Amino acid sequence: MSVSYHVTVYTGDLPLAGTTDEISLSLVGSLRSSETFRFSSLTLFKRGGSKSLEVKTQSDLGDILLVKLFKEKRFPLCEDSWYCSHITVQTLTNISSFPCYIWLSGVDSLDVLEGTAWKRHESGSAILEEYRKKEMQKRQDMYQWRTFAPGIPKSINCAKSSDLPRDAVMPFGRKVRTFYNIDAAIVKLGLLPLKMCHKVWITLSELQTLCEVNRDPVAEYVKKHWKEDRFFGCQYLNGSNPVLIQQCSEIPAKFPVTDEMVAPILAKGTTLQQEVQNGNIFIVDYALLNGIAANTKPNQQYLEAPMCLLYLNPRNELLPIAIQIKQEPGPENPIFLPTDSKYDWLLAKVWVRHADTQVHQLVSHLLNTHLFAEVFCIATLRKLPSAHPVFKLLMPHLKFTLYINTEARGLLISEGGVFDQAFSTGETAKLRILQRALANTTYSSLCLPDNVASRRVDKIPNYYYRDDALKIWHAINNFVANIVDIYYKSDASVQEDEEIHEWAKEIFTEGFLAKQSSGFPTSFSTKGDLVKYLTMVVFSCSAQHSAVNAGLFDWGSCVPNSPSTMQKPAPTEKGKVTEEDILNTLPMKSASVVVLATIHLLSGPSPSEASLGTYMEQRFIEPEAKECIQKFQKELVYIENEIKKRNEGLELKYTYLMPSVIENSVAI
């Protein structure tokens, strides 16, 4: 008895997704396979369209397990890739969905699995087990690790983005790089006349004029207020790097600030020690930079490791009250105070902002989001098959990270890149900082609630990054927990999933270089353990990246607020700094222009344009999982409205963690 199957193949809505090549398919069922059926030679697979085919077999194939796709060139000399989004197979009694989201190039074939999520030990089918093995072997051949530099997370084994597998490349339609084209950004910002100007700035007012390149309200606010102490402190809570400040439980011996030094700044009737005990003293310590040799190109630059003490006063203003530019105290390393001369204090703050810029770009941004996201991505592709529920959960949050990172390595940290051109941490410095930072990274430091608790900043007022980030963390956590509940019925079901443990072990080994001190799990004993880990991955790749990336140009377009390098040594005594000294210390015009163009590109919208919770690829087909996604999206809308309402009353609005601003993945 013959059986009919109505097969519909969908082409994705991406640039150049369609094809004129010939497409054919066969169905593989639990009982037998069909012969191969070819679409009409007149059929064109257009972008965003679909084509159907009637497949008739002499007998029932059983449950359809997978669809085999075949692509052959119609015109031998033309390369015409095709992007298949998904397939449906319909019978009289059932319709099955087969998520694909893969490119086929040249003469190619592809097995597309039915979309129900399952784990390796649940297959119950020799056909599926064989498919799983072939899929993982192919992926492991395509996605391999390499050591970019010793002591930092391993990366994808591709020197340039054109070497990446087709599915890892952003769908631009043509091989263009306008979003990472520094020269084009310089022209767009009107800075071309300054590009070759290797001179210092004439006045601080001239620097403020440069900031006219961005009319964004935040950038305008920064330009007007960057010299103010209140604004300086505010940046540690709600600027582009709001992750370093911590409560000071004891004044460090290496930072010998006394009551007499800060008495004029503290409230009347109190002392420094009392304020420490009351939890009102905070510290930022850039010891990570200590002893690292600064860039010497195009001339000798300077790098120090300052410390800054901040005071939360009775008006809930966070103010800097003491700065020591180098780590070791001594006569030639004075502690600068707000009561010092105007330019002494201003230059000391600029040195702190310079250190913050280095740590922000290399650690908070590059390492903690981009490089770790790449590790999560490669491990997921190498260790989890497409049918695995965790693969389906994570892929939207890992999409295009390999492409962006491969481009960024060439642009930023490779020899002759932006760091070598315009940062004091160019040449060997950048890698030494990354090595130190990785050595200090712990699992807890990437888990936001643990991080906030360890820094003891859970009660500091007006910390909008913390408040918004915790809301997003908990929304992601709820979403992940609901998904895990569907596919893992007990702690035992987590323990018996060998693939998820292999995945975690690969992240620990290749990303964190098997450092036991990191505390990164290599296996999971409970559902709660798995949920927390997956929440960390999704949060790091989405919200955390937005928090340290989206405001780059807002806060960095004012050069003295985020200087990329320092051209003169730090002052060794008080009372001698002039405005000219500050200008001679700040980056030259040419270096400033390169950095401004770079951060303008990095903080722009991603070409993928997929905000948190917006899943263009429907990898989950189960109704329960789709309900979880809808619930997550509703929770994000609620958070968005809460942030908007809070911002209505703020002089300086905090928007970087609005869900509509957050990208699903590190894709810019």
C-alpha positions as CSV (number, residue, x, y, z in Angstrom):
1,M,0.0,0.0,0.0
2,S,1.5,3.3,-1.1
3,V,2.0,6.2,1.4
4,S,2.2,9.9,0.6
5,Y,4.3,12.4,2.4
6,H,3.9,16.1,1.7
7,V,7.4,17.6,2.2
8,T,7.9,21.4,2.4
9,V,11.4,22.9,2.4
10,Y,11.8,26.5,3.7
11,T,14.6,28.8,2.6
12,G,15.8,31.3,5.3
13,D,15.2,35.0,5.1
14,L,18.8,36.0,4.9
15,P,20.9,37.7,2.2
16,L,21.7,35.3,-0.6
17,A,19.9,32.5,1.1
18,G,18.2,31.3,-2.1
19,T,19.7,29.2,-4.8
20,T,19.3,28.2,-8.4
21,D,21.0,24.9,-7.8
22,E,19.2,21.6,-8.0
23,I,17.8,20.2,-4.7
24,S,16.6,16.7,-4.0
25,L,15.8,14.8,-0.9
26,S,15.0,11.4,0.6
27,L,13.2,10.5,3.8
28,V,14.7,8.1,6.4
29,G,12.1,6.4,8.6
30,S,12.3,4.0,11.5
31,L,11.3,1.1,9.2
32,R,13.0,2.0,5.9
33,S,14.2,4.9,3.7
34,S,12.6,6.3,0.6
35,E,14.3,6.7,-2.8
36,T,15.6,10.2,-3.7
37,F,13.1,12.7,-5.1
38,R,14.2,15.8,-7.0
39,F,12.5,19.1,-7.2
40,S,11.5,20.3,-10.6
41,S,14.3,21.8,-12.6
42,L,12.2,24.9,-13.0
43,T,12.0,25.3,-9.2
44,L,13.9,28.2,-7.7
45,F,14.5,28.4,-4.0
46,K,14.0,32.1,-3.2
47,R,15.0,33.9,0.0
48,G,12.3,33.6,2.6
49,G,10.2,31.2,0.4
50,S,9.2,27.6,0.5
51,K,8.8,24.7,-2.0
52,S,6.8,21.6,-1.6
53,L,7.2,18.1,-3.0
54,E,5.0,15.0,-2.9
55,V,6.9,11.9,-1.9
56,K,5.1,8.6,-2.5
57,T,6.5,5.3,-1.3
58,Q,5.2,1.8,-1.8
59,S,5.0,1.1,1.9
60,D,5.1,3.0,5.2
61,L,8.5,4.3,6.2
62,G,7.6,4.4,9.9
63,D,8.3,7.5,12.0
64,I,10.3,9.9,9.9
65,L,13.7,10.3,11.7
66,L,15.5,12.6,9.3
67,V,15.4,14.2,5.9
68,K,18.4,13.8,3.6
69,L,19.0,16.9,1.5
70,F,21.2,16.9,-1.7
71,K,22.4,20.0,-3.6
72,E,24.0,19.9,-7.0
73,K,25.3,22.7,-9.1
74,R,23.1,23.7,-12.0
75,F,25.8,25.9,-13.5
76,P,29.2,24.3,-12.9
77,L,31.2,27.5,-12.8
78,C,28.9,29.3,-10.3
79,E,29.0,29.0,-6.5
80,D,25.4,29.4,-5.3
81,S,25.1,28.5,-1.6
82,W,21.7,27.8,-0.1
83,Y,20.4,28.4,3.4
84,C,17.7,25.9,4.5
85,S,15.9,27.1,7.6
86,H,13.6,24.1,8.2
87,I,11.5,21.3,6.7
88,T,8.1,19.9,7.5
89,V,6.8,16.4,6.6
90,Q,3.1,15.9,6.6
91,T,1.0,12.8,6.4
92,L,-2.7,12.2,6.8
93,T,-2.3,11.9,10.6
94,N,0.8,13.8,11.5
95,I,3.1,16.8,10.8
96,S,6.7,16.7,11.8
97,S,9.2,19.6,11.9
98,F,12.9,19.4,11.1
99,P,14.9,22.5,12.2
100,C,17.9,23.0,10.0
101,Y,19.4,26.5,9.9
102,I,22.5,25.4,7.9
103,W,24.1,26.5,4.7
104,L,24.8,24.1,1.9
105,S,27.6,25.0,-0.5
106,G,28.7,23.6,-3.8
107,V,27.9,19.9,-4.3
108,D,26.7,19.1,-0.8
109,S,24.4,16.8,1.2
110,L,22.9,17.2,4.7
111,D,21.0,15.1,7.2
112,V,18.3,17.1,8.9
113,L,17.0,15.5,12.1
114,E,13.4,15.6,13.4
115,G,13.2,18.4,15.9
116,T,12.3,16.7,19.2
117,A,15.1,17.3,21.7
118,W,16.8,14.2,23.1
119,K,20.0,13.1,24.8
120,R,22.4,10.4,23.7
121,H,21.3,7.7,26.1
122,E,17.6,8.3,25.1
123,S,18.0,7.6,21.3
124,G,16.7,4.0,21.2
125,S,17.6,3.9,17.5
126,A,20.7,2.7,15.8
127,I,19.9,5.1,12.9
128,L,19.9,8.1,15.3
129,E,23.0,6.9,17.1
130,E,24.9,6.7,13.8
131,Y,23.6,10.1,12.7
132,R,24.8,11.6,16.0
133,K,28.3,10.1,15.6
134,K,28.6,11.4,12.0
135,E,27.3,14.9,13.0
136,M,29.8,15.3,15.9
137,Q,32.7,14.0,13.9
138,K,32.0,16.5,11.2
139,R,31.7,19.3,13.6
140,Q,34.9,18.4,15.5
141,D,36.7,18.4,12.2
142,M,35.3,21.8,11.3
143,Y,35.7,23.5,14.6
144,Q,39.1,23.0,16.2
145,W,41.0,24.8,19.0
146,R,44.2,26.7,18.7
147,T,46.4,28.6,21.1
148,F,46.4,32.3,20.1
149,A,48.9,33.0,22.9
150,P,50.0,31.0,25.9
151,G,48.0,31.6,29.1
152,I,44.8,32.9,27.6
153,P,41.7,31.0,26.5
154,K,42.0,29.0,23.4
155,S,40.2,30.2,20.3
156,I,38.9,28.9,17.0
157,N,41.6,27.6,14.6
158,C,41.1,30.2,11.9
159,A,43.4,33.0,11.2
160,K,40.8,35.1,9.4
161,S,37.0,35.1,9.1
162,S,37.1,33.8,5.5
163,D,38.5,30.5,6.9
164,L,35.5,29.9,9.1
165,P,32.8,27.3,8.3
166,R,30.0,29.0,6.3
167,D,27.5,28.6,9.2
168,A,29.8,30.7,11.5
169,V,29.9,33.7,9.1
170,M,27.5,36.6,9.4
171,P,25.0,36.7,6.5
172,F,26.0,39.9,4.9
173,G,25.2,39.1,1.3
174,R,28.8,40.0,0.2
175,K,32.1,39.9,2.0
176,V,32.0,43.4,3.5
177,R,33.3,44.7,6.8
178,T,31.7,48.1,7.0
179,F,31.0,47.6,10.7
180,Y,34.7,47.0,11.4
181,N,36.1,49.6,9.0
182,I,38.0,52.1,11.0
183,D,38.8,54.4,8.1
184,A,35.1,54.6,7.2
185,A,34.2,55.4,10.8
186,I,36.8,58.2,10.9
187,V,35.3,59.8,7.9
188,K,31.8,59.3,9.3
189,L,32.8,61.0,12.5
190,G,34.4,63.9,10.7
191,L,37.8,63.2,12.1
192,L,39.8,62.6,9.0
193,P,41.9,65.9,9.3
194,L,43.2,64.6,12.7
195,K,44.1,61.1,11.6
196,M,47.7,61.9,10.7
197,C,48.2,64.7,13.2
198,H,50.8,63.4,15.7
199,K,50.6,66.3,18.0
200,V,49.2,66.9,21.5
201,W,46.0,68.7,22.2
202,I,46.3,72.5,22.6
203,T,43.7,73.0,25.4
204,L,41.2,70.9,27.3
205,S,38.5,73.0,25.6
206,E,39.8,71.7,22.2
207,L,39.3,68.1,23.5
208,Q,35.7,69.0,24.4
209,T,35.1,70.2,20.9
210,L,36.2,66.8,19.7
211,C,33.4,65.3,21.7
212,E,30.9,67.0,19.4
213,V,31.2,64.0,17.1
214,N,28.4,62.4,19.2
215,R,25.2,64.2,20.1
216,D,24.0,61.4,22.3
217,P,22.7,62.7,25.6
218,V,25.0,60.6,27.7
219,A,28.1,61.6,25.6
220,E,27.0,65.3,26.0
221,Y,26.7,64.8,29.7
222,V,30.1,63.2,30.0
223,K,31.7,66.1,28.1
224,K,30.2,68.6,30.5
225,H,30.9,66.8,33.7
226,W,34.0,64.7,33.3
227,K,36.1,66.8,35.7
228,E,33.6,66.6,38.6
229,D,34.2,64.3,41.5
230,R,30.5,63.2,41.7
231,F,30.6,62.2,38.1
232,F,33.9,60.4,38.5
233,G,32.3,58.2,41.3
234,C,29.1,57.7,39.3
235,Q,31.0,55.9,36.6
236,Y,31.9,53.0,38.9
237,L,28.2,52.3,39.3
238,N,26.7,53.1,36.0
239,G,29.4,53.8,33.4
240,S,30.8,51.5,30.8
241,N,32.8,49.4,33.3
242,P,30.6,49.1,36.4
243,V,32.1,45.9,37.7
244,L,35.2,46.8,39.6
245,I,34.2,48.7,42.7
246,Q,34.1,46.9,46.0
247,Q,33.5,47.7,49.6
248,C,36.6,48.4,51.6
249,S,36.7,46.5,54.8
250,E,40.2,47.7,55.8
251,I,42.5,50.4,54.5
252,P,45.3,48.5,52.7
253,A,48.8,48.9,54.2
254,K,50.1,49.7,50.6
255,F,47.6,52.6,50.5
256,P,48.3,54.5,53.8
257,V,45.4,57.0,53.8
258,T,45.0,58.7,57.2
259,D,42.1,60.4,58.9
260,E,43.9,63.7,58.6
261,M,44.2,63.4,54.9
262,V,40.5,62.9,54.3
263,A,38.9,64.7,57.2
264,P,37.9,67.8,55.1
265,I,36.0,65.5,52.7
266,L,34.2,63.3,55.2
267,A,31.0,64.4,57.1
268,K,31.5,66.2,60.3
269,G,31.9,64.2,63.4
270,T,33.1,61.0,61.7
271,T,36.4,59.4,60.9
272,L,37.8,57.3,58.1
273,Q,37.8,54.2,60.3
274,Q,34.2,54.8,61.4
275,E,33.1,55.1,57.8
276,V,34.9,51.9,56.9
277,Q,33.1,50.2,59.7
278,N,29.8,51.7,58.5
279,G,30.3,50.3,55.1
280,N,30.6,53.7,53.4
281,I,34.2,53.4,52.0
282,F,34.8,51.7,48.7
283,I,37.9,50.9,46.8
284,V,39.0,50.2,43.2
285,D,42.5,48.7,42.9
286,Y,44.2,48.2,39.5
287,A,46.9,45.9,40.9
288,L,46.4,43.7,37.8
289,L,48.5,46.3,35.9
290,N,51.4,46.5,38.3
291,G,54.8,46.0,36.8
292,I,53.7,45.5,33.2
293,A,55.9,47.3,30.7
294,A,54.0,49.9,28.6
295,N,53.9,50.1,24.8
296,T,56.9,51.7,23.2
297,K,55.4,52.4,19.8
298,P,55.3,54.9,18.2
299,N,57.1,56.2,21.3
300,Q,57.5,55.4,24.9
301,Q,54.2,55.3,26.7
302,Y,53.4,54.9,30.4
303,L,51.2,52.5,32.5
304,E,50.6,52.5,36.2
305,A,48.4,50.6,38.6
306,P,46.6,53.1,40.7
307,M,44.3,52.7,43.7
308,C,41.3,54.9,44.4
309,L,39.3,55.3,47.7
310,L,35.7,56.4,47.4
311,Y,33.3,57.7,50.0
312,L,29.5,57.3,50.0
313,N,28.5,60.5,51.7
314,P,25.2,61.2,53.6
315,R,23.7,62.6,50.3
316,N,24.3,59.2,48.7
317,E,27.0,60.6,46.5
318,L,30.0,58.4,45.7
319,L,33.1,60.6,45.8
320,P,36.8,59.9,45.3
321,I,38.7,60.9,48.4
322,A,42.2,59.6,47.8
323,I,44.3,58.4,44.8
324,Q,47.7,56.7,44.8
325,I,48.9,56.3,41.2
326,K,51.4,53.5,41.9
327,Q,51.1,50.4,44.1
328,E,54.1,50.9,46.4
329,P,53.8,53.8,48.9
330,G,56.8,56.2,49.2
331,P,57.9,59.8,48.9
332,E,57.8,59.8,45.1
333,N,54.3,58.2,45.1
334,P,52.2,60.8,46.9
335,I,48.5,60.2,47.8
336,F,46.5,62.8,45.9
337,L,43.5,64.4,47.5
338,P,40.5,66.6,46.5
339,T,42.1,69.3,48.6
340,D,45.2,69.4,46.5
341,S,45.6,71.9,43.6
342,K,43.0,71.7,40.8
343,Y,45.4,70.2,38.2
344,D,47.1,67.8,40.7
345,W,43.8,66.2,41.5
346,L,42.5,66.3,37.9
347,L,45.6,64.5,36.6
348,A,45.4,61.9,39.4
349,K,41.8,61.1,38.3
350,V,42.9,60.9,34.7
351,W,45.5,58.3,35.6
352,V,42.8,56.3,37.3
353,R,40.5,56.6,34.3
354,H,43.4,55.5,32.1
355,A,43.9,52.4,34.2
356,D,40.2,51.7,34.1
357,T,40.2,52.0,30.3
358,Q,42.8,49.3,30.0
359,V,41.1,46.9,32.4
360,H,37.7,47.6,30.9
361,Q,38.7,46.9,27.3
362,L,41.0,43.9,27.9
363,V,39.3,42.2,30.9
364,S,35.7,43.3,31.5
365,H,35.0,43.4,27.8
366,L,37.4,41.2,25.7
367,L,38.2,38.4,28.1
368,N,35.0,38.2,30.2
369,T,32.6,38.4,27.3
370,H,34.2,37.9,23.9
371,L,36.8,35.3,24.7
372,F,34.7,33.3,27.1
373,A,31.8,33.4,24.7
374,E,34.0,31.9,22.1
375,V,35.0,29.1,24.4
376,F,31.4,28.4,25.2
377,C,30.6,28.4,21.5
378,I,33.4,26.1,20.3
379,A,32.7,23.6,23.1
380,T,29.0,23.6,22.3
381,L,29.7,22.9,18.6
382,R,32.2,20.2,19.4
383,K,30.4,18.4,22.2
384,L,26.7,18.8,21.9
385,P,24.7,17.5,18.8
386,S,21.9,19.6,17.3
387,A,19.2,17.4,19.0
388,H,20.5,18.1,22.5
389,P,18.3,20.4,24.5
390,V,21.3,22.4,25.8
391,F,22.5,22.9,22.2
392,K,19.0,24.2,21.2
393,L,19.0,26.5,24.3
394,L,22.5,28.0,23.8
395,M,22.9,28.4,20.0
396,P,21.0,31.7,19.8
397,H,23.3,33.1,22.4
398,L,26.5,31.9,20.6
399,K,25.5,32.9,17.1
400,F,28.2,34.7,15.1
401,T,30.6,35.0,18.0
402,L,33.3,33.1,16.2
403,Y,33.0,35.6,13.2
404,I,33.1,38.7,15.4
405,N,36.0,37.4,17.5
406,T,38.1,36.4,14.5
407,E,37.5,39.9,13.0
408,A,38.3,41.5,16.3
409,R,41.5,39.7,16.9
410,G,42.9,41.0,13.6
411,L,41.6,44.5,14.4
412,L,42.4,44.9,18.0
413,I,45.0,42.6,19.6
414,S,47.0,41.1,16.7
415,E,50.4,42.6,15.9
416,G,49.9,46.1,14.5
417,G,46.3,46.3,15.7
418,V,44.5,49.1,17.5
419,F,46.1,48.2,20.8
420,D,49.6,48.4,19.3
421,Q,48.7,51.7,17.6
422,A,47.0,53.6,20.3
423,F,47.0,51.9,23.8
424,S,49.6,51.9,26.5
425,T,48.8,48.2,26.8
426,G,49.9,47.5,23.2
427,E,52.8,45.1,22.3
428,T,53.4,42.5,25.0
429,A,51.4,44.3,27.7
430,K,47.9,43.2,26.4
431,L,48.7,39.5,26.6
432,R,50.3,39.8,30.0
433,I,47.2,41.4,31.3
434,L,45.0,38.8,29.8
435,Q,47.1,36.1,31.3
436,R,46.9,37.6,34.7
437,A,43.2,38.2,34.5
438,L,42.5,34.6,33.4
439,A,44.6,33.3,36.3
440,N,42.4,35.3,38.6
441,T,39.1,34.4,37.1
442,T,36.8,32.2,39.0
443,Y,33.4,30.6,38.3
444,S,31.9,32.7,41.1
445,S,33.2,35.9,39.5
446,L,31.2,35.2,36.4
447,C,28.0,34.4,38.3
448,L,26.4,37.8,39.0
449,P,24.8,37.2,42.4
450,D,28.0,35.7,43.7
451,N,30.0,38.5,42.2
452,V,27.8,41.2,43.8
453,A,28.0,39.5,47.2
454,S,31.8,39.1,47.1
455,R,32.3,42.8,46.3
456,R,29.8,43.6,49.1
457,V,28.0,46.2,46.9
458,D,24.4,44.8,47.4
459,K,23.3,47.9,49.4
460,I,25.0,50.8,47.7
461,P,22.3,53.1,46.4
462,N,21.8,54.2,42.8
463,Y,23.7,51.2,41.4
464,Y,21.5,50.8,38.3
465,Y,23.9,48.3,36.6
466,R,23.6,46.0,39.6
467,D,19.8,46.4,39.9
468,D,19.1,45.9,36.2
469,A,21.7,43.1,35.8
470,L,20.2,41.1,38.7
471,K,16.7,41.4,37.2
472,I,18.0,40.1,33.8
473,W,20.0,37.3,35.6
474,H,16.9,36.1,37.4
475,A,14.8,36.2,34.3
476,I,17.4,34.1,32.4
477,N,17.7,31.8,35.4
478,N,13.9,31.3,35.5
479,F,13.9,30.6,31.7
480,V,16.7,28.2,31.9
481,A,15.2,26.4,34.9
482,N,11.9,25.9,33.1
483,I,13.7,24.5,30.0
484,V,15.8,22.2,32.2
485,D,12.7,21.0,33.9
486,I,11.3,19.8,30.6
487,Y,14.2,17.7,29.6
488,Y,15.7,16.6,32.9
489,K,13.2,15.1,35.3
490,S,15.6,14.5,38.2
491,D,19.1,15.1,39.4
492,A,19.9,11.6,38.3
493,S,18.9,12.5,34.7
494,V,21.6,15.2,34.8
495,Q,24.2,12.9,36.1
496,E,23.6,10.3,33.4
497,D,23.9,12.8,30.6
498,E,27.6,12.2,29.6
499,E,27.6,14.7,26.8
500,I,26.8,17.7,29.1
501,H,29.7,16.7,31.4
502,E,32.1,16.3,28.4
503,W,31.0,19.8,27.3
504,A,31.7,21.3,30.7
505,K,35.1,19.5,30.9
506,E,36.1,20.9,27.5
507,I,35.2,24.5,28.6
508,F,37.3,24.0,31.7
509,T,40.3,22.5,29.9
510,E,40.4,24.7,26.8
511,G,39.0,27.9,28.1
512,F,40.2,28.0,31.7
513,L,43.3,25.9,30.9
514,A,42.4,23.3,33.6
515,K,43.2,25.7,36.4
516,Q,41.6,24.1,39.5
517,S,41.7,27.5,41.3
518,S,39.1,28.7,38.9
519,G,36.4,26.6,40.5
520,F,34.8,25.8,37.2
521,P,32.7,22.7,37.2
522,T,33.6,19.7,35.0
523,S,30.4,17.9,35.7
524,F,27.0,18.5,37.3
525,S,25.4,16.6,40.1
526,T,22.0,18.4,40.3
527,K,19.6,20.2,38.1
528,G,20.4,23.3,40.1
529,D,24.1,23.1,39.3
530,L,23.3,22.8,35.6
531,V,20.8,25.7,35.7
532,K,23.3,28.1,37.4
533,Y,26.0,27.2,34.9
534,L,23.7,27.7,31.8
535,T,22.5,31.0,33.3
536,M,26.1,32.2,33.6
537,V,26.7,31.3,30.0
538,V,23.6,33.0,28.6
539,F,24.1,36.1,30.8
540,S,27.8,36.5,29.9
541,C,27.0,36.3,26.2
542,S,24.1,38.7,26.3
543,A,23.5,41.1,29.2
544,Q,27.0,41.3,30.5
545,H,28.4,42.0,27.1
546,S,25.8,44.8,26.6
547,A,26.7,46.3,30.0
548,V,30.4,46.7,29.1
549,N,30.1,47.3,25.4
550,A,27.0,49.4,24.6
551,G,28.3,52.5,26.4
552,L,31.8,52.4,25.0
553,F,31.3,55.5,22.8
554,D,29.0,57.3,25.2
555,W,31.7,57.3,28.0
556,G,34.8,57.1,25.9
557,S,34.2,59.8,23.2
558,C,35.5,62.3,25.8
559,V,39.2,61.5,25.5
560,P,40.3,62.6,29.0
561,N,37.5,60.6,30.6
562,S,38.9,57.3,29.0
563,P,42.4,57.9,27.8
564,S,43.8,55.0,25.9
565,T,47.4,55.8,26.7
566,M,49.6,58.2,28.7
567,Q,52.5,60.0,27.0
568,K,54.3,61.2,30.1
569,P,55.3,59.6,33.4
570,A,53.0,60.0,36.5
571,P,53.8,62.9,38.8
572,T,56.1,62.2,41.7
573,E,55.3,65.3,43.8
574,K,52.5,67.6,44.4
575,G,52.0,71.3,43.5
576,K,53.6,71.3,40.1
577,V,51.0,70.0,37.6
578,T,49.7,72.5,35.0
579,E,47.0,72.2,32.3
580,E,49.9,71.8,29.8
581,D,51.2,68.8,31.7
582,I,47.8,67.1,31.5
583,L,47.6,67.8,27.7
584,N,51.1,66.5,27.2
585,T,50.2,63.3,29.1
586,L,47.0,62.6,27.2
587,P,46.9,60.6,23.9
588,M,48.0,62.5,20.8
589,K,45.4,63.5,18.3
590,S,46.1,60.6,15.9
591,A,45.8,58.0,18.6
592,S,42.6,59.6,19.9
593,V,41.1,59.4,16.5
594,V,41.9,55.7,16.0
595,V,40.4,54.9,19.4
596,L,37.3,57.0,18.8
597,A,36.6,55.3,15.5
598,T,37.1,51.9,17.1
599,I,34.8,52.3,20.0
600,H,32.2,53.9,17.7
601,L,32.2,50.7,15.7
602,L,32.3,48.3,18.7
603,S,29.4,50.0,20.5
604,G,27.1,50.2,17.5
605,P,24.2,47.8,16.8
606,S,25.0,44.3,15.7
607,P,24.4,43.4,12.1
608,S,22.5,40.4,13.4
609,E,20.0,42.6,15.3
610,A,18.5,39.9,17.5
611,S,17.7,41.3,21.0
612,L,17.6,39.1,24.1
613,G,14.8,36.6,23.9
614,T,14.1,37.1,20.2
615,Y,14.7,33.7,18.7
616,M,14.7,33.9,14.9
617,E,15.6,30.2,14.7
618,Q,12.9,28.0,16.1
619,R,15.1,25.0,17.3
620,F,12.7,23.9,20.0
621,I,9.5,22.3,18.6
622,E,7.9,21.1,21.8
623,P,4.9,23.2,22.9
624,E,6.2,23.3,26.5
625,A,9.5,24.8,25.4
626,K,7.8,27.3,23.2
627,E,5.7,28.3,26.3
628,C,8.9,28.8,28.2
629,I,10.2,31.2,25.6
630,Q,6.9,33.2,25.6
631,K,7.1,33.5,29.4
632,F,10.7,34.6,29.2
633,Q,9.8,37.3,26.6
634,K,6.9,38.6,28.8
635,E,9.2,38.8,31.8
636,L,11.7,40.8,29.7
637,V,9.0,43.2,28.6
638,Y,8.1,43.7,32.2
639,I,11.7,44.5,33.1
640,E,12.0,46.9,30.2
641,N,9.0,48.9,31.4
642,E,10.4,48.9,34.9
643,I,13.7,50.4,33.7
644,K,11.9,53.0,31.5
645,K,9.9,54.1,34.5
646,R,13.0,54.3,36.7
647,N,14.8,56.3,34.1
648,E,12.1,58.9,33.8
649,G,13.3,60.6,36.9
650,L,17.0,60.4,36.3
651,E,19.3,63.2,35.1
652,L,21.6,60.5,33.6
653,K,19.6,57.6,32.3
654,Y,21.0,54.0,32.5
655,T,19.8,52.1,29.4
656,Y,22.5,49.5,28.6
657,L,20.5,46.6,30.2
658,M,17.2,47.4,28.7
659,P,16.2,44.0,27.1
660,S,15.6,45.7,23.8
661,V,19.2,46.9,23.8
662,I,20.8,43.6,24.8
663,E,21.9,41.4,21.9
664,N,21.2,37.7,22.2
665,S,24.9,37.0,21.6
666,V,28.3,38.5,21.4
667,A,27.8,39.6,17.8
668,I,29.4,43.0,17.7
